[in-house]
Amino acid sequence: MLAATGLPGLPQAPAWVEWALPLTRYARDISSMLVLGLVVVGLLLTTWDRARSWALVWSGLWLAIVCVQYLLTLADVRAQGLTDVAASALTTLTSSAIGWTFLLQAIAILVAIVLLLTWKTRAGAITTAVVVTLGCAAPAPVSHAGYAHIAASVSIGLHIVAVSLWVGGLATVLVIAVTSHNTSVLPRFSAMALWCVVVVAETGLLNASLLVPTPWSFLGSEYGALILAKAVLLGLLVRWGWRQRRTLGDTTSLAKFAGLECLVMGTAIAASIILARVGPPNLAPRALDPLAAAALALGAPLLPARLPWRPRLFARMAALPEAAAVVLLMVVALAFVVTGTAAPAAARQIYLSPATVLIPLLVTLALLAAGWLWACTSRGWPAVSIALIGWVIVVVIAQIRAEVPDWRWTAVAIAVGVGCILTTAPIRSRILVMAR
């Protein structure tokens, strides 16, 4: 799931490198976001006495993680062990695009540390924020989007900066509110977060249009399924952020919703890292990906489930939640059958032919409608049990029928679907009440 299957006779890096590299990238992303958030929110939007010291600590961790990630990246690219690449690591810094990327990150971090230690004025904070922003955006040219297109490289850089400001800023606001019981910075952060959301959505849409070749690729590839999942997570974050904006000044509410937002943001960052390992899809249509089915039929309906308006049919079905669960499962199963049957024929059609556009559109609308019905009518353990058991059975059968089943990816899709079903159903636990 995280790397391509090795071919006989081709050298490969040690297996632990392939697993350690995504983990170090996740740690690098989190540390860089926290540094940017501490500088912008802690030093510019407000004056927090611990912001500078915390930014120095996280900058040091960021630098250490970048150094480790550089060695792991070389080992992964060259299919060698760490001891083999360590000898030429310094010369590679200025002789390849990968080396320059990590060198620029290290320089930006070192400059930021010096500025934090020496220039303790507002002008120094602004300069530090600019330097840290460049350090956050430095990996864009060698990201999963940067190799494909110059516009994608610029877009992913803006995407990274906006996400870093949003995530790091929210974490800083949460820490300030919990430690000092002060939420005065929240209105200013909310305004900044709104612009971050706009940039994240626009750049994400641009990257998807550049890297996903056909509408079918959103449904029939791991890459497209992850984009759909990230879009759903973005929608949930916007919804919770808007609800938090209505309760400004309430520290308890802030801690509750901001903590949940940070958890969802961490999941979205993990999905981005997997995107980089999976790579953009090819042109050939494939059967419905199970994660795409979970995102469209179970995740996306969480957004409109609490709207005051809903179709009359949904109100009539409220007394029959078990029937809504059965309808959901039948539509999902039919979507797997239709896409699996139509994919070989669509593969022989011209690019963006009616078959490659109309079928994915109809499947998407059917999954969204069935999921919305379930989200509006689900109640009681019998309906939830039907949905849970049926979801697992449908996905497993679909993977058994697949040409090349990927059971690790299937397990992820099943877990995501189960989580969405439990979140949708009115189970009165504290976490699920917060999610509503």
C-alpha positions in Angstrom: 0.0 0.0 0.0 2.8 2.4 0.8 5.3 1.3 -1.8 5.4 -0.5 -5.2 5.9 -4.2 -5.1 9.5 -5.1 -5.8 10.6 -6.8 -9.1 12.9 -9.8 -9.2 16.5 -8.8 -9.8 16.0 -5.1 -8.8 17.8 -3.9 -5.7 15.6 -2.5 -2.9 16.2 -0.6 0.3 15.7 -2.5 3.6 12.1 -3.0 4.4 12.3 -0.9 7.6 13.4 2.1 5.5 10.2 2.0 3.5 8.2 2.1 6.8 10.4 4.6 8.6 10.4 7.1 5.8 6.6 8.0 6.0 6.9 8.1 9.8 9.7 10.6 9.6 7.9 12.7 7.0 4.8 12.8 9.3 7.0 13.9 12.2 8.7 16.6 10.0 5.3 17.9 8.9 4.0 18.1 12.4 7.1 19.8 13.8 7.3 22.4 10.9 3.6 23.2 11.3 4.0 23.7 15.0 7.0 26.1 14.5 5.0 28.2 12.0 2.0 28.2 14.2 4.0 29.2 17.3 5.7 32.1 15.4 2.6 33.4 13.6 0.0 33.0 16.4 2.2 33.1 19.5 4.4 36.0 18.4 2.4 38.0 15.9 -1.3 37.5 16.5 -0.8 37.6 20.3 2.0 37.8 22.8 2.5 34.5 24.6 5.5 34.3 26.8 6.3 30.7 26.1 5.9 30.9 22.3 9.6 31.7 21.6 11.0 28.9 23.8 8.6 26.4 22.4 9.4 27.4 18.8 13.1 26.9 19.5 12.5 23.4 20.9 10.3 22.4 17.9 12.8 24.0 15.5 15.6 21.8 16.9 13.4 18.7 16.6 12.5 19.7 13.0 16.1 20.0 12.1 17.0 16.6 13.6 14.1 15.0 11.8 15.0 16.6 8.4 18.6 15.1 8.8 17.2 11.6 9.5 14.7 11.9 6.7 17.4 13.0 4.2 19.4 9.8 4.9 16.3 7.6 4.7 15.3 9.3 1.4 18.7 8.6 -0.1 18.6 5.0 1.1 15.1 4.6 -0.5 16.1 6.2 -3.8 19.4 4.4 -4.1 18.1 1.1 -2.7 20.9 0.9 -0.2 21.4 0.8 3.6 22.1 3.9 5.7 25.8 3.1 6.1 26.2 3.0 2.3 24.6 6.4 1.7 26.1 8.2 4.7 29.5 8.4 3.1 28.2 10.4 0.1 25.4 12.3 1.9 27.3 15.6 2.0 28.2 15.7 -1.7 24.7 14.8 -2.7 23.4 17.9 -1.0 24.5 20.2 -3.9 24.4 17.7 -6.7 20.7 16.7 -6.9 17.3 18.1 -6.6 16.6 16.0 -3.5 19.8 17.3 -1.8 19.0 20.9 -2.6 15.5 20.5 -1.1 16.8 19.2 2.2 19.7 21.7 2.3 17.2 24.6 1.8 15.1 23.2 4.7 18.1 22.9 7.0 19.3 26.5 6.1 15.8 27.9 6.8 15.6 26.1 10.1 19.0 27.3 11.2 18.2 30.9 10.2 14.9 30.7 12.1 16.7 29.5 15.2 19.2 32.3 15.0 16.4 34.9 14.5 14.4 33.5 17.5 17.5 33.7 19.7 18.7 37.2 18.7 16.0 39.3 17.1 13.2 39.6 19.7 11.1 42.3 18.2 8.0 42.3 16.1 10.0 42.8 12.9 12.1 39.9 13.9 9.0 37.8 14.4 7.8 38.7 10.9 11.1 37.9 9.4 11.2 34.5 11.3 7.7 33.7 10.0 8.8 34.4 6.4 11.8 32.1 6.8 9.8 29.3 8.5 7.2 29.6 5.7 10.0 29.1 3.1 11.2 26.1 5.0 7.7 24.6 5.1 7.3 25.0 1.4 10.7 23.8 0.4 9.7 20.1 -0.1 7.1 21.0 -2.7 9.4 20.6 -5.8 10.0 16.9 -5.0 6.6 16.1 -3.7 4.1 13.8 -5.5 2.8 16.8 -7.4 6.0 18.7 -8.0 7.5 16.2 -10.3 4.6 16.3 -12.7 4.0 20.0 -13.4 5.5 23.4 -12.5 2.0 24.7 -11.7 1.5 21.7 -9.5 4.8 22.4 -7.7 3.8 26.0 -7.0 0.3 24.9 -6.0 1.5 22.2 -3.6 3.8 24.8 -2.0 0.9 27.1 -1.3 -1.1 24.1 -0.1 1.6 23.1 2.4 1.9 26.7 3.8 -1.8 27.1 4.2 -2.2 23.7 6.0 0.8 24.5 8.2 -0.6 27.9 9.2 -4.0 26.3 9.9 -2.8 23.2 11.8 0.0 24.9 13.7 -2.1 27.9 14.5 -4.9 25.9 15.8 -2.6 23.8 18.0 -1.1 27.0 19.4 -4.5 28.5 20.1 -5.5 25.3 21.9 -2.4 25.3 24.1 -2.7 29.0 24.9 -6.4 28.5 25.9 -5.7 25.4 28.1 -2.6 26.8 29.8 -3.6 30.4 30.3 -7.4 30.2 29.9 -7.2 33.0 27.3 -9.2 32.8 24.1 -8.8 36.5 23.0 -6.7 35.4 20.0 -9.4 33.1 18.6 -11.3 35.8 16.5 -8.0 36.8 14.7 -7.0 33.2 14.2 -10.5 32.4 12.9 -10.1 35.1 10.2 -6.7 33.7 9.2 -8.0 30.1 9.3 -10.8 31.1 6.8 -8.2 32.2 4.3 -6.2 29.1 4.9 -9.3 27.0 4.2 -9.9 28.8 0.9 -6.3 28.3 -0.2 -6.2 24.7 0.8 -9.5 24.0 -1.1 -8.4 25.8 -4.2 -4.9 24.4 -4.4 -6.2 20.9 -3.6 -8.7 21.2 -6.5 -5.9 22.4 -8.8 -3.6 19.6 -7.9 -6.4 17.0 -8.4 -7.2 18.4 -11.8 -3.6 18.2 -12.8 -2.8 14.8 -11.4 -6.0 12.8 -11.7 -6.5 12.1 -15.4 -10.2 11.1 -15.6 -13.3 11.3 -13.4 -13.1 7.5 -13.2 -9.8 7.8 -11.5 -11.4 9.3 -8.4 -13.5 6.1 -7.9 -11.1 3.4 -9.2 -7.7 4.3 -7.8 -6.1 4.5 -4.4 -4.9 8.0 -5.2 -8.4 9.3 -6.2 -9.9 7.6 -3.1 -7.5 9.4 -0.8 -8.3 12.7 -2.4 -12.0 12.1 -1.8 -11.3 11.2 1.8 -9.2 14.4 2.3 -12.1 16.4 0.8 -14.5 14.9 3.3 -12.1 15.6 6.2 -11.8 19.2 5.0 -15.6 19.5 5.0 -15.8 18.2 8.5 -13.1 20.6 9.7 -14.9 23.5 8.1 -18.2 22.5 9.8 -16.6 22.1 13.2 -14.7 25.3 12.8 -17.8 27.2 12.0 -19.6 25.8 15.0 -16.6 26.8 17.2 -16.8 30.3 15.8 -20.3 30.6 17.2 -19.1 29.9 20.7 -16.1 32.3 20.9 -14.8 32.8 24.4 -15.9 29.4 25.8 -12.6 27.6 26.8 -14.3 24.3 27.3 -15.9 24.3 23.9 -12.7 25.4 22.3 -10.7 22.5 23.9 -13.4 20.0 22.9 -13.7 21.0 19.3 -10.1 22.1 18.7 -8.9 18.8 20.0 -11.2 16.9 17.7 -10.1 19.1 14.8 -6.4 18.4 15.5 -7.2 14.7 15.4 -8.9 15.0 12.0 -6.1 17.2 10.8 -3.5 14.6 11.8 -5.5 12.0 9.8 -5.6 14.3 6.7 -1.8 14.8 7.0 -1.3 11.0 7.1 -3.4 10.7 4.0 -1.2 13.2 2.2 1.9 11.2 3.1 0.3 8.0 1.7 -0.6 10.0 -1.5 3.1 10.7 -2.0 3.9 7.0 -1.7 1.0 5.8 -3.9 1.6 8.1 -6.8 -1.0 9.5 -9.4 -3.2 6.9 -11.1 -3.0 5.8 -14.7 -5.6 6.3 -17.4 -7.1 2.8 -17.4 -10.5 2.7 -15.5 -10.8 0.3 -12.7 -13.5 -1.0 -10.4 -14.7 1.1 -7.5 -12.0 1.4 -4.8 -13.4 0.5 -1.3 -12.0 3.6 0.3 -13.7 5.7 -2.3 -17.0 3.9 -1.5 -16.5 4.6 2.2 -15.8 8.3 1.5 -18.8 8.9 -0.7 -21.4 6.6 0.9 -20.4 6.9 4.6 -18.1 9.9 5.0 -19.5 12.7 2.8 -23.1 12.2 4.1 -21.9 13.3 7.6 -21.8 16.9 6.3 -25.5 17.4 5.3 -26.9 15.0 7.9 -27.8 17.8 10.3 -29.1 20.3 7.8 -32.6 21.6 8.6 -33.9 20.7 5.1 -34.1 17.1 3.8 -36.2 15.3 1.1 -39.6 14.2 2.2 -38.7 10.6 1.5 -36.1 10.7 4.2 -38.6 11.9 6.7 -40.9 9.1 5.8 -38.0 6.6 6.1 -37.1 7.8 9.6 -39.3 5.1 11.1 -37.5 2.4 9.1 -33.8 2.8 9.8 -33.2 -0.9 9.0 -34.6 -0.4 5.5 -32.3 2.6 5.0 -29.3 0.4 6.0 -30.3 -2.2 3.5 -30.7 0.4 0.7 -27.3 1.7 1.5 -25.7 -1.7 1.3 -27.5 -2.6 -1.9 -26.4 0.6 -3.6 -22.8 0.1 -2.5 -22.8 -3.5 -3.8 -24.4 -2.4 -7.1 -21.7 0.3 -7.4 -19.0 -2.3 -7.1 -20.7 -4.5 -9.7 -21.4 -1.7 -12.2 -17.9 -0.3 -12.1 -16.3 -3.7 -12.2 -18.3 -4.6 -15.2 -18.0 -1.3 -17.1 -14.3 -0.7 -16.4 -13.0 -3.0 -19.1 -15.3 -1.6 -21.7 -14.5 2.0 -20.6 -10.8 1.3 -21.0 -11.3 0.8 -24.7 -13.1 4.2 -25.1 -11.5 7.5 -26.0 -10.2 9.9 -23.3 -13.2 11.5 -21.5 -15.8 9.7 -23.6 -19.4 9.5 -22.3 -18.7 6.1 -20.7 -15.8 7.4 -18.7 -17.7 10.4 -17.5 -21.4 9.4 -17.2 -20.9 6.1 -15.3 -18.6 7.6 -12.5 -21.1 10.5 -12.2 -24.1 8.3 -11.8 -22.3 6.0 -9.3 -21.1 9.0 -7.3 -24.7 10.4 -7.1 -26.1 7.1 -6.1 -23.6 6.6 -3.3 -24.1 10.1 -2.0 -27.9 9.7 -2.0 -27.9 6.4 -0.3 -25.4 7.6 2.3 -27.5 10.8 2.9 -30.6 8.6 3.5 -28.7 6.5 6.0 -27.2 9.4 7.8 -30.7 11.1 8.2 -32.5 8.0 9.4 -30.0 5.8 11.2 -30.9 5.1 14.8 -30.9 2.0 17.0 -28.5 -0.9 17.3 -30.4 -3.2 14.8 -29.9 -0.7 12.0 -26.3 -0.1 13.0 -25.6 -3.8 13.2 -27.0 -4.4 9.7 -24.9 -1.6 8.3 -21.7 -2.7 10.1 -21.9 -6.4 9.2 -23.2 -5.7 5.7 -20.4 -3.2 5.0 -17.7 -5.7 5.9 -19.3 -8.4 3.8 -19.8 -6.2 0.7 -16.3 -4.9 0.8 -14.7 -8.3 1.3 -16.7 -9.9 -1.5 -15.8 -7.0 -3.8 -12.1 -7.6 -3.1 -12.4 -11.3 -3.6 -13.8 -10.6 -7.1 -11.0 -8.1 -7.8 -8.2 -9.0 -10.2 -5.5 -8.0 -7.7 -6.9 -7.7 -4.2 -5.1 -5.6 -1.7 -6.2 -6.8 1.7 -4.2 -4.2 3.7 -5.9 -1.4 1.7 -9.2 -3.3 2.2 -8.7 -3.3 6.0 -8.2 0.4 6.0 -11.4 1.0 4.0 -13.3 -1.3 6.3 -12.0 0.5 9.3 -12.9 3.9 7.8 -16.4 2.7 7.0 -17.0 1.3 10.5 -15.9 4.5 12.0 -18.3 6.5 9.8 -21.2 4.2 10.6 -20.6 4.5 14.3 -20.3 8.3 14.0 -23.4 8.6 12.0 -25.6 6.5 14.3 -27.0 8.3 17.4 -24.9 6.5 20.0 -24.8 8.7 23.0 -21.1 8.8 23.8 -19.3 12.1 24.4 -17.1 11.9 21.3 -19.9 11.1 18.9 -22.0 13.9 20.4 -19.1 16.3 19.7 -18.9 15.0 16.1 -22.4 16.1 15.6 
